[in-house]
Amino acid sequence: MMIKLAQSAERRWKKLNGHEQIPLLLAGRTIMDRLLQDAV
């Protein structure tokens, strides 16, 4: 039953915008005005 619930929910999931930038943010970088900067 859990598998069916997960499959049903998966059909409505949406991809995050900017997901490729998550590793940069986790590494301590910031993005301002679409420019990559070191964290202050």
PyMOL commands that set and color helices and strands:
alter all, ss='L'
color gray80, all
select helices_A, chain A and resi 2-10+19-26
alter helices_A, ss='H'
color red, helices_A
select strands_A, chain A and resi 29-32+35-38
alter strands_A, ss='S'
color yellow, strands_A
deselect
rebuild
show_as cartoon
